[in-house]
Amino acid sequence: MVALSHTIHANPELSWEEDAAELVAATMVEADFDVELGAYGVPTAIEAVYGTGDLTVAICAEYDALPEIGHGCGHNVIAAIGVGAALALRPFADEAGLRIKLLGTPAEEHGGGKIPMLTAGAWEDVDFSLMVHGMTGTDISASGFRSTAVDRFEVEFLGRTAHAAGMPEQGVNAASAATLAQTAIALLRQHLPKDTNLNTFISVGGEATNIIPGRTVVQVEVRAYELDEWRDMKKKVLACFEGAAIATGCSWSWRATEHPYSPLAPDLLLAEVWDRNLIATGREIAPASLGGGSTDMGNVSQVLPAIHPTIAFLGETGPAHNPDFTASAASPAADDAIIDGATILAWTVLDIAGSPELRSDLLRRTAERPAGATRTTLEA
């Protein structure tokens, strides 16, 4: 598993372009899992299944990287932990009454690979789902990891080009509209809830200084922990763009660029089992929480019992999405986290399968779940 992690780390690949899926799939084939590459209509998604028990667990493996800095969020570690846990569980599947489903889920950083897999039914036959994210710093409770809802979209302004010196009165300046919108958004920030986040940049802003821009494009990201706040923010942000269009005489439109992510809703019973097993390895849980980012595992957690805990690269420091974290993700501390994380994950699944109370509770919740309930999508 450490070798798998290092191979993925040395060959970083962006969302939807992950040849690492083939490496993960080959590993599962060697372990006698029933494997499909390109599962659920997603070319770099994987489904690997073993066992015929009445309790189905889905373990998620991610393997996409970031532009320029590679695995600056450690998805090589996530993949190795997920694969390691699935392989560790395999010999116990029959005894534990388990059906093990490893899901290779692409494009977590940008795109949200879990979401088209959800809508295609990847979790429809699943009773609970888990994955583990590496992190620098200290270990925290599985219930202490929070993530925001996020919506990414782009706004296009259309004006009219003209010579900027010879006939500026004939132009309709789309760059002015983009500037006004960003100014309005900057003023809006003062009136947004403190734990929300709003980011923009102009991706298309003009061609030359002597041409009044007739088209501009602004990229937008809206984040919040609460869905109602998130949707209200988006409404207000769109009003900023509408006002800028009116002020400049431009037309405007917007379109989604990625699937919206839901906030994470960890199942507290599953989180308690994870925490207990983490402590059993000799690790310590710090009284802290972690949040601010987003994950498409949030969408999974909204429709069935799930957790997305972290495992610390002990002794490593530095923020995620940073070149220092890229180095940490292939460090000896990260290698230790792979072994511990896969062990804790496998123990957690076995403890849940072996507990009559937890097992019956999960099976009851699945039975009460309406058909197609896991296929729902989040709308901003």
C-alpha positions as CSV (number, residue, x, y, z in Angstrom):
1,M,0.0,0.0,0.0
2,V,2.9,2.3,0.7
3,A,4.3,1.5,-2.8
4,L,0.9,2.3,-4.3
5,S,0.8,5.6,-2.5
6,H,4.2,6.6,-3.7
7,T,3.5,5.6,-7.3
8,I,0.4,7.7,-7.4
9,H,2.2,10.6,-5.7
10,A,5.0,10.5,-8.3
11,N,2.5,10.7,-11.1
12,P,0.0,13.4,-10.2
13,E,-3.0,13.6,-12.5
14,L,-5.8,16.2,-12.6
15,S,-9.5,15.6,-12.2
16,W,-11.1,13.3,-14.8
17,E,-7.7,12.4,-16.2
18,E,-6.5,9.9,-13.5
19,D,-4.7,6.9,-15.0
20,A,-4.1,6.0,-11.4
21,A,-7.6,4.4,-11.6
22,E,-6.1,1.6,-13.7
23,L,-3.4,1.0,-11.1
24,V,-6.0,0.8,-8.3
25,A,-8.3,-1.5,-10.5
26,A,-5.4,-3.8,-11.2
27,T,-4.6,-4.1,-7.5
28,M,-8.2,-5.1,-6.8
29,V,-8.3,-7.6,-9.7
30,E,-5.2,-9.3,-8.2
31,A,-7.1,-9.7,-4.9
32,D,-10.1,-11.5,-6.7
33,F,-12.5,-8.6,-6.4
34,D,-15.1,-8.2,-9.2
35,V,-13.8,-5.0,-10.8
36,E,-15.2,-2.5,-13.3
37,L,-13.1,0.4,-14.6
38,G,-15.2,3.2,-15.9
39,A,-18.0,2.3,-13.5
40,Y,-21.4,4.2,-13.5
41,G,-20.5,6.0,-16.7
42,V,-17.5,7.8,-15.3
43,P,-14.3,6.8,-17.2
44,T,-11.9,7.0,-14.3
45,A,-14.3,5.6,-11.7
46,I,-13.9,2.1,-10.2
47,E,-16.2,-0.4,-8.6
48,A,-14.5,-3.4,-7.0
49,V,-16.8,-5.8,-5.1
50,Y,-16.1,-8.9,-2.9
51,G,-18.4,-10.9,-0.7
52,T,-22.1,-11.8,-0.6
53,G,-23.1,-10.7,2.9
54,D,-26.3,-8.8,3.6
55,L,-24.4,-5.8,5.0
56,T,-22.7,-3.7,2.2
57,V,-20.0,-1.2,3.0
58,A,-18.6,1.3,0.4
59,I,-15.0,2.4,1.0
60,C,-14.0,5.4,-1.1
61,A,-10.6,5.9,-2.7
62,E,-9.6,9.2,-4.3
63,Y,-6.6,9.7,-6.5
64,D,-6.8,13.1,-8.3
65,A,-4.2,15.8,-7.8
66,L,-4.0,19.6,-7.9
67,P,-2.6,21.8,-10.7
68,E,1.1,22.7,-10.3
69,I,1.6,21.3,-6.8
70,G,0.5,17.7,-7.4
71,H,-0.8,15.7,-4.4
72,G,-0.9,18.8,-2.1
73,C,-4.0,17.3,-0.5
74,G,-2.7,13.8,-0.2
75,H,-5.1,11.8,-2.3
76,N,-2.4,9.3,-2.9
77,V,-2.8,8.5,0.8
78,I,-6.6,8.3,0.5
79,A,-6.3,5.8,-2.3
80,A,-3.8,3.6,-0.5
81,I,-5.8,3.6,2.8
82,G,-9.0,2.7,0.9
83,V,-7.4,-0.1,-1.0
84,G,-5.6,-1.4,2.1
85,A,-8.8,-1.5,4.2
86,A,-10.7,-3.4,1.5
87,L,-7.9,-5.9,1.1
88,A,-7.6,-6.3,4.9
89,L,-11.4,-7.0,5.1
90,R,-11.5,-9.5,2.3
91,P,-10.5,-12.6,4.4
92,F,-13.3,-11.8,6.9
93,A,-16.1,-11.0,4.5
94,D,-17.9,-14.3,4.8
95,E,-17.6,-14.6,8.6
96,A,-18.6,-11.0,9.1
97,G,-21.5,-11.2,6.6
98,L,-20.0,-8.4,4.6
99,R,-20.2,-7.3,1.0
100,I,-17.2,-5.0,0.4
101,K,-17.4,-2.4,-2.3
102,L,-14.4,-0.2,-3.0
103,L,-15.4,2.8,-5.0
104,G,-12.6,4.7,-6.8
105,T,-14.1,8.2,-7.0
106,P,-12.3,10.7,-9.3
107,A,-12.2,14.5,-9.5
108,E,-12.8,15.4,-5.8
109,E,-10.7,18.5,-6.1
110,H,-12.6,19.9,-9.0
111,G,-15.7,18.4,-10.6
112,G,-17.1,16.1,-7.9
113,G,-16.8,12.6,-9.3
114,K,-18.9,11.1,-6.5
115,I,-21.9,13.1,-7.6
116,P,-22.5,11.5,-11.1
117,M,-21.7,8.2,-9.4
118,L,-24.4,8.9,-6.8
119,T,-27.0,9.8,-9.4
120,A,-26.2,6.6,-11.4
121,G,-26.8,4.4,-8.3
122,A,-23.3,3.7,-6.9
123,W,-24.5,3.9,-3.3
124,E,-28.1,2.6,-3.9
125,D,-27.2,-0.9,-2.5
126,V,-24.9,0.4,0.2
127,D,-25.7,0.4,4.0
128,F,-22.8,2.7,5.1
129,S,-19.8,4.4,3.5
130,L,-16.4,5.5,4.8
131,M,-13.1,7.1,3.6
132,V,-10.1,8.6,5.3
133,H,-8.2,11.8,4.5
134,G,-4.6,12.4,5.5
135,M,-3.8,15.7,7.2
136,T,-0.8,17.3,8.9
137,G,-1.0,18.2,12.6
138,T,-2.8,16.1,15.1
139,D,-5.6,13.5,15.1
140,I,-9.2,14.8,15.8
141,S,-12.5,13.1,16.3
142,A,-14.3,11.8,13.2
143,S,-17.2,14.0,14.2
144,G,-14.9,17.0,14.4
145,F,-14.2,17.2,10.7
146,R,-16.6,19.7,9.0
147,S,-16.9,20.7,5.4
148,T,-18.9,23.4,3.7
149,A,-21.3,23.3,0.8
150,V,-19.7,24.8,-2.2
151,D,-21.1,25.9,-5.6
152,R,-18.8,26.9,-8.5
153,F,-20.2,28.8,-11.5
154,E,-19.2,31.4,-14.0
155,V,-20.8,34.6,-15.1
156,E,-20.5,35.9,-18.6
157,F,-21.0,39.6,-19.5
158,L,-21.6,40.5,-23.2
159,G,-21.2,44.1,-24.4
160,R,-19.9,45.6,-27.6
161,T,-16.3,46.0,-28.7
162,A,-15.1,49.3,-30.1
163,H,-11.8,51.2,-30.6
164,A,-11.0,52.4,-27.1
165,A,-9.6,55.8,-28.3
166,G,-11.2,56.3,-31.7
167,M,-14.9,55.6,-30.9
168,P,-15.2,54.7,-27.2
169,E,-18.8,56.0,-27.1
170,Q,-19.8,53.1,-29.4
171,G,-18.6,50.5,-27.0
172,V,-20.4,48.7,-24.2
173,N,-17.6,47.7,-21.7
174,A,-18.0,44.2,-20.4
175,A,-14.8,44.7,-18.3
176,S,-16.5,47.5,-16.5
177,A,-19.4,45.2,-15.7
178,A,-17.0,42.6,-14.3
179,T,-15.2,45.3,-12.2
180,L,-18.5,46.6,-10.8
181,A,-19.7,43.1,-9.9
182,Q,-16.5,42.3,-8.0
183,T,-16.8,45.6,-6.2
184,A,-20.4,44.9,-5.2
185,I,-19.3,41.4,-4.0
186,A,-16.5,43.0,-2.0
187,L,-19.0,45.2,-0.3
188,L,-21.5,42.3,0.2
189,R,-18.9,40.4,2.2
190,Q,-19.4,42.6,5.2
191,H,-22.9,41.4,5.5
192,L,-22.4,37.7,5.1
193,P,-22.2,35.2,8.0
194,K,-18.7,35.0,9.5
195,D,-18.1,31.3,8.6
196,T,-19.0,31.7,4.9
197,N,-16.6,32.1,2.1
198,L,-16.9,33.8,-1.3
199,N,-14.2,33.9,-3.9
200,T,-14.0,35.3,-7.5
201,F,-11.6,35.9,-10.3
202,I,-11.8,37.2,-13.9
203,S,-10.9,34.4,-16.3
204,V,-11.6,36.4,-19.5
205,G,-11.1,40.1,-19.2
206,G,-10.2,41.6,-22.6
207,E,-7.7,41.3,-25.5
208,A,-5.9,44.5,-25.9
209,T,-5.7,48.0,-24.3
210,N,-7.1,49.7,-27.4
211,I,-10.1,47.4,-27.6
212,I,-13.1,48.0,-25.3
213,P,-13.9,44.4,-24.1
214,G,-17.1,43.0,-25.5
215,R,-17.0,39.9,-23.4
216,T,-15.8,39.0,-19.9
217,V,-16.1,35.9,-17.7
218,V,-16.0,35.8,-13.9
219,Q,-15.4,32.6,-12.0
220,V,-17.3,32.4,-8.7
221,E,-17.2,30.1,-5.6
222,V,-19.7,30.3,-2.8
223,R,-19.2,28.3,0.5
224,A,-21.2,27.9,3.7
225,Y,-21.8,25.3,6.3
226,E,-25.6,25.8,6.4
227,L,-27.6,25.1,3.2
228,D,-30.0,27.9,3.7
229,E,-27.2,30.4,4.2
230,W,-25.4,29.0,1.1
231,R,-28.5,29.4,-1.1
232,D,-29.1,32.9,0.2
233,M,-25.5,33.9,-0.5
234,K,-25.8,32.7,-4.1
235,K,-29.0,34.7,-4.6
236,K,-27.3,37.9,-3.3
237,V,-24.1,37.3,-5.4
238,L,-26.2,36.8,-8.6
239,A,-27.9,40.1,-7.8
240,C,-24.5,41.8,-7.8
241,F,-23.9,40.6,-11.3
242,E,-27.4,41.6,-12.4
243,G,-26.8,45.1,-11.0
244,A,-23.5,45.4,-12.9
245,A,-25.1,44.4,-16.1
246,I,-27.9,47.0,-15.7
247,A,-25.4,49.7,-14.8
248,T,-23.2,49.1,-17.9
249,G,-25.8,48.1,-20.4
250,C,-24.4,44.6,-20.8
251,S,-26.3,41.4,-21.0
252,W,-25.3,38.6,-18.6
253,S,-25.8,34.9,-18.0
254,W,-24.4,32.3,-15.6
255,R,-23.8,28.6,-15.7
256,A,-22.6,25.9,-13.3
257,T,-19.0,24.8,-13.9
258,E,-19.0,21.9,-11.4
259,H,-21.4,19.8,-9.4
260,P,-22.4,21.5,-6.1
261,Y,-21.0,19.9,-3.0
262,S,-23.1,19.3,0.1
263,P,-21.8,19.9,3.7
264,L,-20.5,16.9,5.5
265,A,-23.0,15.2,7.9
266,P,-20.9,12.5,9.7
267,D,-22.9,9.7,11.3
268,L,-22.2,10.0,15.0
269,L,-22.5,6.2,15.7
270,L,-19.9,5.4,13.0
271,A,-17.7,8.3,14.2
272,E,-17.7,6.9,17.7
273,V,-16.5,3.5,16.5
274,W,-13.7,5.1,14.4
275,D,-12.5,7.2,17.4
276,R,-12.4,4.2,19.6
277,N,-10.3,2.3,17.1
278,L,-8.0,5.2,16.5
279,I,-7.2,5.4,20.2
280,A,-6.6,1.6,20.2
281,T,-3.6,2.1,17.8
282,G,-2.0,4.3,20.4
283,R,-2.9,7.6,18.7
284,E,-4.4,10.5,20.6
285,I,-7.4,12.6,19.7
286,A,-6.9,16.3,20.2
287,P,-9.9,18.4,21.4
288,A,-10.1,20.3,18.1
289,S,-12.1,20.5,14.9
290,L,-11.1,21.0,11.3
291,G,-13.1,22.6,8.5
292,G,-13.4,25.3,5.9
293,G,-12.9,23.1,2.8
294,S,-15.4,21.1,0.9
295,T,-15.7,17.5,-0.3
296,D,-18.1,15.6,-2.5
297,M,-18.2,13.0,0.3
298,G,-20.6,15.5,1.8
299,N,-23.2,14.5,-0.8
300,V,-22.8,10.9,0.1
301,S,-23.2,11.7,3.8
302,Q,-26.5,13.5,3.1
303,V,-28.2,10.3,1.8
304,L,-26.8,7.4,3.8
305,P,-24.7,6.8,7.0
306,A,-21.1,7.9,6.3
307,I,-18.0,9.3,7.9
308,H,-15.0,11.1,6.4
309,P,-12.4,11.2,9.3
310,T,-8.8,12.4,9.0
311,I,-5.6,10.6,9.9
312,A,-2.6,12.7,10.9
313,F,0.9,12.7,9.4
314,L,2.3,13.0,12.9
315,G,5.2,15.5,13.2
316,E,4.4,17.0,9.8
317,T,3.2,20.6,9.6
318,G,2.0,23.0,7.0
319,P,-1.3,23.8,5.3
320,A,-3.0,21.6,2.7
321,H,-3.0,22.7,-0.9
322,N,0.6,23.8,-0.5
323,P,3.9,22.4,-1.9
324,D,5.0,21.6,1.7
325,F,2.0,19.3,2.1
326,T,2.9,17.6,-1.2
327,A,6.2,16.6,0.3
328,S,4.5,15.5,3.5
329,A,2.1,13.2,1.6
330,A,5.1,11.0,0.6
331,S,6.9,11.3,4.0
332,P,7.5,8.4,6.4
333,A,4.8,10.0,8.6
334,A,2.3,9.6,5.7
335,D,3.4,6.0,5.2
336,D,2.7,5.3,8.9
337,A,-0.7,7.0,8.4
338,I,-1.5,4.7,5.5
339,I,-1.0,1.6,7.7
340,D,-2.8,3.0,10.7
341,G,-5.6,4.5,8.6
342,A,-6.3,1.3,6.7
343,T,-6.1,-0.7,10.0
344,I,-8.5,1.6,11.8
345,L,-10.9,1.7,8.8
346,A,-11.0,-2.1,8.6
347,W,-11.4,-2.5,12.4
348,T,-14.3,0.0,12.3
349,V,-16.1,-1.9,9.5
350,L,-15.6,-5.2,11.4
351,D,-16.8,-3.7,14.7
352,I,-19.9,-2.4,13.0
353,A,-20.6,-5.7,11.2
354,G,-20.0,-7.6,14.5
355,S,-22.3,-5.4,16.6
356,P,-25.9,-6.7,16.5
357,E,-27.2,-3.3,17.5
358,L,-25.2,-1.3,14.9
359,R,-25.8,-3.9,12.2
360,S,-29.5,-4.0,12.7
361,D,-29.7,-0.2,12.9
362,L,-27.9,0.2,9.6
363,L,-30.0,-2.5,7.9
364,R,-33.2,-0.9,9.2
365,R,-32.2,2.5,7.9
366,T,-31.5,1.0,4.5
367,A,-34.9,-0.7,4.5
368,E,-36.6,2.5,5.4
369,R,-34.8,4.5,2.7
370,P,-37.1,5.2,-0.3
371,A,-36.0,3.6,-3.5
372,G,-33.7,6.0,-5.4
373,A,-33.1,8.1,-2.4
374,T,-29.3,8.0,-2.8
375,R,-29.6,9.2,-6.4
376,T,-30.6,12.7,-5.3
377,T,-28.6,15.8,-6.3
378,L,-28.0,19.0,-4.5
379,E,-29.2,22.2,-6.1
380,A,-27.8,25.6,-5.0
